[in-house]
Amino acid sequence: MSKLTHIDGDGAAHMVDISAKNETVREAHAEGFISMNPDVLEAIRANSMKKGDVLATARIAGIMAAKKTSDLIPLCHPLALSKVAVDFEYQHDGIKVRAMARLTGKTGVEMEALTAASTALLTVYDMSKAMQKDMVISDIRLLSKSGGKSGDWTAE
């Protein structure tokens, strides 16, 4: 078994020391999905939700969440992100979100991309729940990451 990077010799969780790592451009892409009834999907598309523009609000929430990832995930390093993007794609039974995070730094941005996607989906739910409470958020996953010592990775 390989050595666990976030566990010290006594078995206690700790933040990894990245001070000796080289800075590289690092980027990660994540996605997720929220399924909903056609009438909810149409209300979002028509921008007729009572709470306002659902996708614009969800985009901002996702970007803000990526910037706060280290406040939410205990062992994540605070990062100076250079770019976060959150985009949406209408599908016949819901909305797919894709998030991207990028920086030049010493550690990856996978958690930031995943946090952006998750929070954007939660915001779509929050702004739409008056019309449908049983929407389902699913399939949140890392799509790809690049940069750093471990190199590039893409989901199959």
VMD Tcl script that builds the backbone (N, CA, C; Angstrom):
set m [mol new atoms 468]
animate dup $m
set s [atomselect $m all]
$s set {name element resname resid chain x y z} {
  {N N MET 1 A 0.835 -1.176 0.000}
  {CA C MET 1 A 0.000 0.000 0.000}
  {C C MET 1 A 0.882 1.242 0.000}
  {N N SER 2 A 0.545 2.247 -0.808}
  {CA C SER 2 A 1.345 3.462 -0.856}
  {C C SER 2 A 1.116 4.290 0.401}
  {N N LYS 3 A 2.095 5.130 0.702}
  {CA C LYS 3 A 2.012 5.988 1.879}
  {C C LYS 3 A 0.883 7.000 1.700}
  {N N LEU 4 A 0.068 7.161 2.707}
  {CA C LEU 4 A -1.028 8.119 2.664}
  {C C LEU 4 A -0.466 9.518 2.896}
  {N N THR 5 A -0.745 10.432 1.997}
  {CA C THR 5 A -0.134 11.766 2.063}
  {C C THR 5 A -0.735 12.671 3.132}
  {N N HIS 6 A -1.952 12.424 3.539}
  {CA C HIS 6 A -2.595 13.296 4.515}
  {C C HIS 6 A -2.647 12.685 5.921}
  {N N ILE 7 A -1.865 11.622 6.141}
  {CA C ILE 7 A -1.794 10.973 7.452}
  {C C ILE 7 A -0.328 10.978 7.886}
  {N N ASP 8 A -0.065 11.475 9.091}
  {CA C ASP 8 A 1.325 11.502 9.564}
  {C C ASP 8 A 1.713 10.158 10.183}
  {N N GLY 9 A 2.932 10.067 10.683}
  {CA C GLY 9 A 3.453 8.821 11.240}
  {C C GLY 9 A 2.661 8.289 12.410}
  {N N ASP 10 A 1.936 9.147 13.107}
  {CA C ASP 10 A 1.116 8.731 14.241}
  {C C ASP 10 A -0.332 8.426 13.845}
  {N N GLY 11 A -0.632 8.536 12.555}
  {CA C GLY 11 A -1.985 8.257 12.082}
  {C C GLY 11 A -2.929 9.440 12.134}
  {N N ALA 12 A -2.406 10.619 12.434}
  {CA C ALA 12 A -3.247 11.812 12.518}
  {C C ALA 12 A -3.325 12.504 11.157}
  {N N ALA 13 A -4.484 13.039 10.851}
  {CA C ALA 13 A -4.647 13.797 9.611}
  {C C ALA 13 A -3.859 15.094 9.697}
  {N N HIS 14 A -3.255 15.472 8.561}
  {CA C HIS 14 A -2.526 16.736 8.519}
  {C C HIS 14 A -2.547 17.292 7.109}
  {N N MET 15 A -2.257 18.584 7.009}
  {CA C MET 15 A -2.173 19.243 5.712}
  {C C MET 15 A -0.796 18.954 5.122}
  {N N VAL 16 A -0.757 18.545 3.876}
  {CA C VAL 16 A 0.495 18.214 3.211}
  {C C VAL 16 A 1.321 19.478 3.006}
  {N N ASP 17 A 2.631 19.374 3.231}
  {CA C ASP 17 A 3.551 20.485 2.996}
  {C C ASP 17 A 3.900 20.510 1.508}
  {N N ILE 18 A 3.483 21.557 0.814}
  {CA C ILE 18 A 3.734 21.661 -0.620}
  {C C ILE 18 A 4.837 22.666 -0.939}
  {N N SER 19 A 5.542 23.137 0.067}
  {CA C SER 19 A 6.520 24.203 -0.144}
  {C C SER 19 A 7.643 23.813 -1.096}
  {N N ALA 20 A 8.007 22.548 -1.181}
  {CA C ALA 20 A 9.098 22.122 -2.062}
  {C C ALA 20 A 8.625 21.795 -3.479}
  {N N LYS 21 A 7.331 21.803 -3.717}
  {CA C LYS 21 A 6.807 21.459 -5.049}
  {C C LYS 21 A 7.004 22.626 -6.017}
  {N N ASN 22 A 7.152 22.287 -7.291}
  {CA C ASN 22 A 7.278 23.298 -8.334}
  {C C ASN 22 A 5.912 23.839 -8.712}
  {N N GLU 23 A 5.887 25.120 -9.069}
  {CA C GLU 23 A 4.659 25.700 -9.584}
  {C C GLU 23 A 4.487 25.296 -11.043}
  {N N THR 24 A 3.298 24.838 -11.374}
  {CA C THR 24 A 2.940 24.523 -12.757}
  {C C THR 24 A 1.523 25.024 -12.989}
  {N N VAL 25 A 1.156 25.161 -14.253}
  {CA C VAL 25 A -0.237 25.475 -14.585}
  {C C VAL 25 A -1.033 24.210 -14.346}
  {N N ARG 26 A -2.078 24.334 -13.565}
  {CA C ARG 26 A -2.924 23.197 -13.208}
  {C C ARG 26 A -4.359 23.555 -13.552}
  {N N GLU 27 A -5.064 22.573 -14.085}
  {CA C GLU 27 A -6.450 22.798 -14.490}
  {C C GLU 27 A -7.244 21.536 -14.225}
  {N N ALA 28 A -8.487 21.707 -13.816}
  {CA C ALA 28 A -9.371 20.569 -13.584}
  {C C ALA 28 A -10.763 20.908 -14.111}
  {N N HIS 29 A -11.428 19.865 -14.610}
  {CA C HIS 29 A -12.796 19.985 -15.121}
  {C C HIS 29 A -13.669 18.972 -14.384}
  {N N ALA 30 A -14.857 19.410 -13.984}
  {CA C ALA 30 A -15.802 18.538 -13.290}
  {C C ALA 30 A -17.187 18.755 -13.886}
  {N N GLU 31 A -18.081 17.799 -13.636}
  {CA C GLU 31 A -19.444 17.937 -14.115}
  {C C GLU 31 A -20.411 17.312 -13.119}
  {N N GLY 32 A -21.671 17.618 -13.318}
  {CA C GLY 32 A -22.749 17.014 -12.547}
  {C C GLY 32 A -24.060 17.264 -13.268}
  {N N PHE 33 A -25.124 16.701 -12.748}
  {CA C PHE 33 A -26.423 16.770 -13.417}
  {C C PHE 33 A -27.528 16.937 -12.391}
  {N N ILE 34 A -28.542 17.696 -12.760}
  {CA C ILE 34 A -29.760 17.776 -11.955}
  {C C ILE 34 A -30.944 17.447 -12.865}
  {N N SER 35 A -31.689 16.413 -12.478}
  {CA C SER 35 A -32.869 16.027 -13.258}
  {C C SER 35 A -34.094 16.724 -12.682}
  {N N MET 36 A -35.016 17.041 -13.581}
  {CA C MET 36 A -36.211 17.780 -13.174}
  {C C MET 36 A -37.331 17.554 -14.174}
  {N N ASN 37 A -38.530 17.942 -13.772}
  {CA C ASN 37 A -39.700 17.836 -14.636}
  {C C ASN 37 A -39.593 18.840 -15.790}
  {N N PRO 38 A -40.248 18.543 -16.910}
  {CA C PRO 38 A -40.191 19.455 -18.058}
  {C C PRO 38 A -40.672 20.874 -17.754}
  {N N ASP 39 A -41.674 21.026 -16.888}
  {CA C ASP 39 A -42.176 22.369 -16.593}
  {C C ASP 39 A -41.147 23.194 -15.814}
  {N N VAL 40 A -40.388 22.570 -14.959}
  {CA C VAL 40 A -39.329 23.276 -14.222}
  {C C VAL 40 A -38.214 23.659 -15.188}
  {N N LEU 41 A -37.836 22.735 -16.028}
  {CA C LEU 41 A -36.794 22.992 -17.025}
  {C C LEU 41 A -37.199 24.168 -17.925}
  {N N GLU 42 A -38.450 24.182 -18.339}
  {CA C GLU 42 A -38.929 25.269 -19.202}
  {C C GLU 42 A -38.948 26.609 -18.456}
  {N N ALA 43 A -39.321 26.598 -17.185}
  {CA C ALA 43 A -39.329 27.839 -16.399}
  {C C ALA 43 A -37.913 28.397 -16.255}
  {N N ILE 44 A -36.942 27.514 -16.073}
  {CA C ILE 44 A -35.538 27.969 -15.988}
  {C C ILE 44 A -35.110 28.527 -17.337}
  {N N ARG 45 A -35.423 27.812 -18.397}
  {CA C ARG 45 A -35.051 28.248 -19.758}
  {C C ARG 45 A -35.691 29.602 -20.092}
  {N N ALA 46 A -36.945 29.795 -19.677}
  {CA C ALA 46 A -37.683 31.032 -19.962}
  {C C ALA 46 A -37.347 32.144 -18.976}
  {N N ASN 47 A -36.509 31.838 -17.998}
  {CA C ASN 47 A -36.139 32.805 -16.958}
  {C C ASN 47 A -37.383 33.359 -16.261}
  {N N SER 48 A -38.294 32.443 -15.906}
  {CA C SER 48 A -39.538 32.874 -15.271}
  {C C SER 48 A -39.670 32.394 -13.826}
  {N N MET 49 A -38.584 31.961 -13.233}
  {CA C MET 49 A -38.628 31.557 -11.824}
  {C C MET 49 A -38.802 32.792 -10.939}
  {N N LYS 50 A -39.586 32.651 -9.886}
  {CA C LYS 50 A -39.860 33.783 -9.001}
  {C C LYS 50 A -38.606 34.306 -8.303}
  {N N LYS 51 A -37.626 33.428 -8.060}
  {CA C LYS 51 A -36.402 33.854 -7.379}
  {C C LYS 51 A -35.422 34.567 -8.304}
  {N N GLY 52 A -35.663 34.521 -9.614}
  {CA C GLY 52 A -34.775 35.218 -10.542}
  {C C GLY 52 A -34.092 34.277 -11.514}
  {N N ASP 53 A -33.022 34.766 -12.116}
  {CA C ASP 53 A -32.281 34.029 -13.143}
  {C C ASP 53 A -31.510 32.888 -12.487}
  {N N VAL 54 A -32.014 31.685 -12.655}
  {CA C VAL 54 A -31.468 30.507 -11.970}
  {C C VAL 54 A -30.028 30.234 -12.389}
  {N N LEU 55 A -29.767 30.177 -13.678}
  {CA C LEU 55 A -28.431 29.798 -14.120}
  {C C LEU 55 A -27.395 30.886 -13.869}
  {N N ALA 56 A -27.777 32.144 -13.992}
  {CA C ALA 56 A -26.831 33.221 -13.671}
  {C C ALA 56 A -26.446 33.165 -12.197}
  {N N THR 57 A -27.426 32.934 -11.345}
  {CA C THR 57 A -27.157 32.834 -9.912}
  {C C THR 57 A -26.319 31.604 -9.597}
  {N N ALA 58 A -26.639 30.480 -10.232}
  {CA C ALA 58 A -25.889 29.240 -10.006}
  {C C ALA 58 A -24.444 29.375 -10.490}
  {N N ARG 59 A -24.229 30.076 -11.580}
  {CA C ARG 59 A -22.867 30.301 -12.086}
  {C C ARG 59 A -22.051 31.081 -11.055}
  {N N ILE 60 A -22.618 32.169 -10.554}
  {CA C ILE 60 A -21.903 32.980 -9.561}
  {C C ILE 60 A -21.655 32.166 -8.295}
  {N N ALA 61 A -22.639 31.388 -7.864}
  {CA C ALA 61 A -22.475 30.551 -6.666}
  {C C ALA 61 A -21.352 29.541 -6.856}
  {N N GLY 62 A -21.282 28.930 -8.029}
  {CA C GLY 62 A -20.220 27.963 -8.305}
  {C C GLY 62 A -18.846 28.604 -8.266}
  {N N ILE 63 A -18.721 29.774 -8.871}
  {CA C ILE 63 A -17.435 30.487 -8.859}
  {C C ILE 63 A -17.052 30.861 -7.438}
  {N N MET 64 A -17.998 31.400 -6.690}
  {CA C MET 64 A -17.713 31.775 -5.296}
  {C C MET 64 A -17.307 30.557 -4.468}
  {N N ALA 65 A -17.984 29.443 -4.679}
  {CA C ALA 65 A -17.689 28.227 -3.920}
  {C C ALA 65 A -16.286 27.716 -4.220}
  {N N ALA 66 A -15.887 27.756 -5.482}
  {CA C ALA 66 A -14.530 27.307 -5.833}
  {C C ALA 66 A -13.497 28.102 -5.054}
  {N N LYS 67 A -13.732 29.400 -4.901}
  {CA C LYS 67 A -12.788 30.264 -4.181}
  {C C LYS 67 A -12.778 29.981 -2.689}
  {N N LYS 68 A -13.804 29.335 -2.174}
  {CA C LYS 68 A -13.920 29.043 -0.740}
  {C C LYS 68 A -13.705 27.565 -0.407}
  {N N THR 69 A -13.207 26.784 -1.345}
  {CA C THR 69 A -13.081 25.340 -1.143}
  {C C THR 69 A -12.294 25.000 0.110}
  {N N SER 70 A -11.206 25.698 0.365}
  {CA C SER 70 A -10.390 25.375 1.542}
  {C C SER 70 A -11.123 25.669 2.851}
  {N N ASP 71 A -12.168 26.482 2.808}
  {CA C ASP 71 A -12.986 26.722 4.002}
  {C C ASP 71 A -13.957 25.572 4.250}
  {N N LEU 72 A -14.218 24.771 3.216}
  {CA C LEU 72 A -15.198 23.699 3.305}
  {C C LEU 72 A -14.577 22.313 3.452}
  {N N ILE 73 A -13.440 22.088 2.806}
  {CA C ILE 73 A -12.767 20.787 2.812}
  {C C ILE 73 A -11.534 20.931 3.703}
  {N N PRO 74 A -11.499 20.270 4.836}
  {CA C PRO 74 A -10.514 20.568 5.881}
  {C C PRO 74 A -9.040 20.557 5.477}
  {N N LEU 75 A -8.596 19.668 4.620}
  {CA C LEU 75 A -7.167 19.568 4.338}
  {C C LEU 75 A -6.769 20.194 3.008}
  {N N CYS 76 A -7.685 20.920 2.374}
  {CA C CYS 76 A -7.354 21.625 1.130}
  {C C CYS 76 A -6.564 22.896 1.441}
  {N N HIS 77 A -5.619 23.200 0.564}
  {CA C HIS 77 A -4.853 24.435 0.693}
  {C C HIS 77 A -5.665 25.601 0.134}
  {N N PRO 78 A -5.560 26.770 0.737}
  {CA C PRO 78 A -6.170 27.957 0.126}
  {C C PRO 78 A -5.409 28.270 -1.169}
  {N N LEU 79 A -6.123 28.502 -2.242}
  {CA C LEU 79 A -5.480 28.688 -3.543}
  {C C LEU 79 A -5.850 30.029 -4.155}
  {N N ALA 80 A -4.895 30.595 -4.864}
  {CA C ALA 80 A -5.129 31.825 -5.631}
  {C C ALA 80 A -5.511 31.402 -7.049}
  {N N LEU 81 A -6.782 31.164 -7.250}
  {CA C LEU 81 A -7.264 30.701 -8.551}
  {C C LEU 81 A -7.117 31.812 -9.586}
  {N N SER 82 A -6.732 31.425 -10.789}
  {CA C SER 82 A -6.627 32.409 -11.863}
  {C C SER 82 A -7.856 32.389 -12.768}
  {N N LYS 83 A -8.609 31.289 -12.756}
  {CA C LYS 83 A -9.811 31.198 -13.590}
  {C C LYS 83 A -10.739 30.132 -13.024}
  {N N VAL 84 A -12.011 30.470 -12.969}
  {CA C VAL 84 A -13.068 29.502 -12.674}
  {C C VAL 84 A -14.187 29.780 -13.663}
  {N N ALA 85 A -14.667 28.735 -14.304}
  {CA C ALA 85 A -15.786 28.873 -15.248}
  {C C ALA 85 A -16.841 27.824 -14.911}
  {N N VAL 86 A -18.094 28.222 -15.011}
  {CA C VAL 86 A -19.222 27.321 -14.776}
  {C C VAL 86 A -20.184 27.493 -15.945}
  {N N ASP 87 A -20.469 26.397 -16.628}
  {CA C ASP 87 A -21.351 26.436 -17.793}
  {C C ASP 87 A -22.443 25.385 -17.658}
  {N N PHE 88 A -23.541 25.630 -18.356}
  {CA C PHE 88 A -24.713 24.771 -18.266}
  {C C PHE 88 A -25.127 24.290 -19.649}
  {N N GLU 89 A -25.692 23.087 -19.674}
  {CA C GLU 89 A -26.213 22.520 -20.915}
  {C C GLU 89 A -27.591 21.936 -20.625}
  {N N TYR 90 A -28.596 22.455 -21.333}
  {CA C TYR 90 A -29.937 21.903 -21.193}
  {C C TYR 90 A -29.977 20.525 -21.838}
  {N N GLN 91 A -30.610 19.594 -21.143}
  {CA C GLN 91 A -30.865 18.274 -21.696}
  {C C GLN 91 A -32.365 18.017 -21.567}
  {N N HIS 92 A -32.853 16.963 -22.163}
  {CA C HIS 92 A -34.304 16.740 -22.186}
  {C C HIS 92 A -34.895 16.512 -20.807}
  {N N ASP 93 A -34.091 16.049 -19.855}
  {CA C ASP 93 A -34.620 15.729 -18.529}
  {C C ASP 93 A -33.923 16.478 -17.401}
  {N N GLY 94 A -33.184 17.542 -17.751}
  {CA C GLY 94 A -32.514 18.298 -16.713}
  {C C GLY 94 A -31.413 19.184 -17.261}
  {N N ILE 95 A -30.482 19.523 -16.386}
  {CA C ILE 95 A -29.388 20.430 -16.746}
  {C C ILE 95 A -28.067 19.828 -16.300}
  {N N LYS 96 A -27.124 19.811 -17.213}
  {CA C LYS 96 A -25.763 19.381 -16.900}
  {C C LYS 96 A -24.939 20.633 -16.608}
  {N N VAL 97 A -24.137 20.570 -15.559}
  {CA C VAL 97 A -23.212 21.659 -15.243}
  {C C VAL 97 A -21.791 21.161 -15.483}
  {N N ARG 98 A -20.968 22.032 -16.013}
  {CA C ARG 98 A -19.538 21.757 -16.159}
  {C C ARG 98 A -18.788 22.911 -15.522}
  {N N ALA 99 A -17.780 22.557 -14.741}
  {CA C ALA 99 A -16.978 23.576 -14.063}
  {C C ALA 99 A -15.508 23.347 -14.364}
  {N N MET 100 A -14.767 24.449 -14.451}
  {CA C MET 100 A -13.331 24.403 -14.692}
  {C C MET 100 A -12.659 25.335 -13.704}
  {N N ALA 101 A -11.540 24.876 -13.143}
  {CA C ALA 101 A -10.714 25.712 -12.267}
  {C C ALA 101 A -9.273 25.643 -12.768}
  {N N ARG 102 A -8.567 26.796 -12.709}
  {CA C ARG 102 A -7.184 26.860 -13.195}
  {C C ARG 102 A -6.360 27.792 -12.307}
  {N N LEU 103 A -5.092 27.465 -12.199}
  {CA C LEU 103 A -4.131 28.322 -11.512}
  {C C LEU 103 A -2.723 27.946 -11.938}
  {N N THR 104 A -1.778 28.769 -11.560}
  {CA C THR 104 A -0.376 28.401 -11.604}
  {C C THR 104 A 0.027 28.270 -10.149}
  {N N GLY 105 A 0.352 27.052 -9.731}
  {CA C GLY 105 A 0.623 26.838 -8.323}
  {C C GLY 105 A 1.247 25.497 -8.046}
  {N N LYS 106 A 1.276 25.152 -6.753}
  {CA C LYS 106 A 1.964 23.964 -6.271}
  {C C LYS 106 A 1.049 22.793 -5.978}
  {N N THR 107 A -0.240 22.982 -6.097}
  {CA C THR 107 A -1.178 21.896 -5.831}
  {C C THR 107 A -2.361 21.998 -6.788}
  {N N GLY 108 A -3.045 20.893 -6.983}
  {CA C GLY 108 A -4.097 20.808 -7.979}
  {C C GLY 108 A -5.389 21.496 -7.594}
  {N N VAL 109 A -6.281 21.586 -8.562}
  {CA C VAL 109 A -7.540 22.300 -8.395}
  {C C VAL 109 A -8.761 21.394 -8.612}
  {N N GLU 110 A -8.563 20.086 -8.420}
  {CA C GLU 110 A -9.680 19.164 -8.605}
  {C C GLU 110 A -10.826 19.461 -7.642}
  {N N MET 111 A -10.501 19.694 -6.383}
  {CA C MET 111 A -11.553 19.940 -5.393}
  {C C MET 111 A -12.286 21.243 -5.679}
  {N N GLU 112 A -11.582 22.227 -6.214}
  {CA C GLU 112 A -12.225 23.492 -6.554}
  {C C GLU 112 A -13.214 23.317 -7.704}
  {N N ALA 113 A -12.843 22.546 -8.716}
  {CA C ALA 113 A -13.767 22.286 -9.827}
  {C C ALA 113 A -14.983 21.492 -9.354}
  {N N LEU 114 A -14.745 20.486 -8.522}
  {CA C LEU 114 A -15.854 19.683 -7.992}
  {C C LEU 114 A -16.768 20.510 -7.080}
  {N N THR 115 A -16.184 21.378 -6.286}
  {CA C THR 115 A -16.974 22.236 -5.398}
  {C C THR 115 A -17.805 23.217 -6.209}
  {N N ALA 116 A -17.232 23.756 -7.278}
  {CA C ALA 116 A -17.977 24.671 -8.148}
  {C C ALA 116 A -19.178 23.960 -8.773}
  {N N ALA 117 A -18.956 22.772 -9.311}
  {CA C ALA 117 A -20.051 22.027 -9.941}
  {C C ALA 117 A -21.133 21.686 -8.920}
  {N N SER 118 A -20.722 21.195 -7.761}
  {CA C SER 118 A -21.689 20.803 -6.725}
  {C C SER 118 A -22.523 21.988 -6.257}
  {N N THR 119 A -21.877 23.092 -6.001}
  {CA C THR 119 A -22.592 24.267 -5.493}
  {C C THR 119 A -23.501 24.862 -6.549}
  {N N ALA 120 A -23.078 24.855 -7.793}
  {CA C ALA 120 A -23.952 25.332 -8.865}
  {C C ALA 120 A -25.224 24.486 -8.929}
  {N N LEU 121 A -25.070 23.172 -8.822}
  {CA C LEU 121 A -26.234 22.284 -8.835}
  {C C LEU 121 A -27.136 22.519 -7.624}
  {N N LEU 122 A -26.547 22.691 -6.463}
  {CA C LEU 122 A -27.336 22.971 -5.264}
  {C C LEU 122 A -28.099 24.285 -5.402}
  {N N THR 123 A -27.503 25.249 -6.065}
  {CA C THR 123 A -28.171 26.538 -6.266}
  {C C THR 123 A -29.335 26.399 -7.236}
  {N N VAL 124 A -29.172 25.619 -8.298}
  {CA C VAL 124 A -30.297 25.352 -9.205}
  {C C VAL 124 A -31.432 24.725 -8.410}
  {N N TYR 125 A -31.094 23.756 -7.564}
  {CA C TYR 125 A -32.122 23.126 -6.733}
  {C C TYR 125 A -32.809 24.161 -5.840}
  {N N ASP 126 A -32.022 24.959 -5.127}
  {CA C ASP 126 A -32.578 25.930 -4.193}
  {C C ASP 126 A -33.519 26.912 -4.889}
  {N N MET 127 A -33.144 27.363 -6.051}
  {CA C MET 127 A -33.952 28.358 -6.748}
  {C C MET 127 A -35.181 27.756 -7.437}
  {N N SER 128 A -35.206 26.427 -7.559}
  {CA C SER 128 A -36.296 25.764 -8.283}
  {C C SER 128 A -37.185 24.893 -7.402}
  {N N LYS 129 A -36.824 24.725 -6.154}
  {CA C LYS 129 A -37.534 23.769 -5.287}
  {C C LYS 129 A -38.995 24.121 -5.044}
  {N N ALA 130 A -39.375 25.369 -5.225}
  {CA C ALA 130 A -40.786 25.731 -5.057}
  {C C ALA 130 A -41.651 25.025 -6.102}
  {N N MET 131 A -41.067 24.749 -7.261}
  {CA C MET 131 A -41.811 24.057 -8.319}
  {C C MET 131 A -41.681 22.539 -8.234}
  {N N GLN 132 A -40.549 22.062 -7.712}
  {CA C GLN 132 A -40.337 20.612 -7.640}
  {C C GLN 132 A -39.343 20.294 -6.522}
  {N N LYS 133 A -39.784 19.546 -5.556}
  {CA C LYS 133 A -38.917 19.205 -4.434}
  {C C LYS 133 A -38.127 17.919 -4.648}
  {N N ASP 134 A -38.535 17.097 -5.590}
  {CA C ASP 134 A -37.861 15.808 -5.765}
  {C C ASP 134 A -36.872 15.782 -6.938}
  {N N MET 135 A -36.316 16.940 -7.271}
  {CA C MET 135 A -35.242 16.959 -8.271}
  {C C MET 135 A -34.087 16.120 -7.717}
  {N N VAL 136 A -33.300 15.541 -8.609}
  {CA C VAL 136 A -32.201 14.680 -8.187}
  {C C VAL 136 A -30.888 15.217 -8.746}
  {N N ILE 137 A -29.942 15.457 -7.849}
  {CA C ILE 137 A -28.581 15.839 -8.234}
  {C C ILE 137 A -27.768 14.556 -8.306}
  {N N SER 138 A -27.044 14.377 -9.403}
  {CA C SER 138 A -26.317 13.117 -9.586}
  {C C SER 138 A -25.078 13.318 -10.460}
  {N N ASP 139 A -24.320 12.242 -10.538}
  {CA C ASP 139 A -23.200 12.130 -11.479}
  {C C ASP 139 A -22.153 13.230 -11.346}
  {N N ILE 140 A -21.933 13.718 -10.136}
  {CA C ILE 140 A -20.862 14.690 -9.917}
  {C C ILE 140 A -19.546 13.933 -9.988}
  {N N ARG 141 A -18.660 14.394 -10.875}
  {CA C ARG 141 A -17.403 13.669 -11.037}
  {C C ARG 141 A -16.338 14.562 -11.654}
  {N N LEU 142 A -15.107 14.166 -11.435}
  {CA C LEU 142 A -13.971 14.814 -12.068}
  {C C LEU 142 A -13.867 14.288 -13.491}
  {N N LEU 143 A -13.757 15.185 -14.445}
  {CA C LEU 143 A -13.606 14.799 -15.847}
  {C C LEU 143 A -12.146 14.725 -16.264}
  {N N SER 144 A -11.355 15.687 -15.787}
  {CA C SER 144 A -9.943 15.709 -16.157}
  {C C SER 144 A -9.176 16.623 -15.231}
  {N N LYS 145 A -7.863 16.406 -15.203}
  {CA C LYS 145 A -6.947 17.300 -14.500}
  {C C LYS 145 A -5.650 17.307 -15.271}
  {N N SER 146 A -4.969 18.439 -15.216}
  {CA C SER 146 A -3.677 18.553 -15.888}
  {C C SER 146 A -2.723 19.343 -15.010}
  {N N GLY 147 A -1.437 19.104 -15.247}
  {CA C GLY 147 A -0.392 19.801 -14.514}
  {C C GLY 147 A 0.062 19.030 -13.294}
  {N N GLY 148 A 1.184 19.454 -12.763}
  {CA C GLY 148 A 1.710 18.827 -11.566}
  {C C GLY 148 A 2.533 17.596 -11.846}
  {N N LYS 149 A 3.107 17.071 -10.787}
  {CA C LYS 149 A 4.001 15.915 -10.870}
  {C C LYS 149 A 3.311 14.677 -11.424}
  {N N SER 150 A 2.043 14.477 -11.065}
  {CA C SER 150 A 1.341 13.265 -11.516}
  {C C SER 150 A 0.862 13.383 -12.959}
  {N N GLY 151 A 0.960 14.551 -13.559}
  {CA C GLY 151 A 0.617 14.703 -14.961}
  {C C GLY 151 A -0.871 14.796 -15.232}
  {N N ASP 152 A -1.212 14.507 -16.470}
  {CA C ASP 152 A -2.590 14.653 -16.927}
  {C C ASP 152 A -3.392 13.377 -16.654}
  {N N TRP 153 A -4.689 13.569 -16.451}
  {CA C TRP 153 A -5.606 12.455 -16.235}
  {C C TRP 153 A -6.941 12.835 -16.849}
  {N N THR 154 A -7.583 11.875 -17.502}
  {CA C THR 154 A -8.915 12.079 -18.082}
  {C C THR 154 A -9.787 10.878 -17.734}
  {N N ALA 155 A -11.019 11.162 -17.321}
  {CA C ALA 155 A -11.971 10.090 -17.009}
  {C C ALA 155 A -12.343 9.354 -18.274}
  {N N GLU 156 A -12.700 8.099 -18.103}
  {CA C GLU 156 A -13.123 7.294 -19.265}
  {C C GLU 156 A -14.610 7.390 -19.450}
}
mol reanalyze $m
mol bondsrecalc $m
mol representation Tube
mol addrep $m
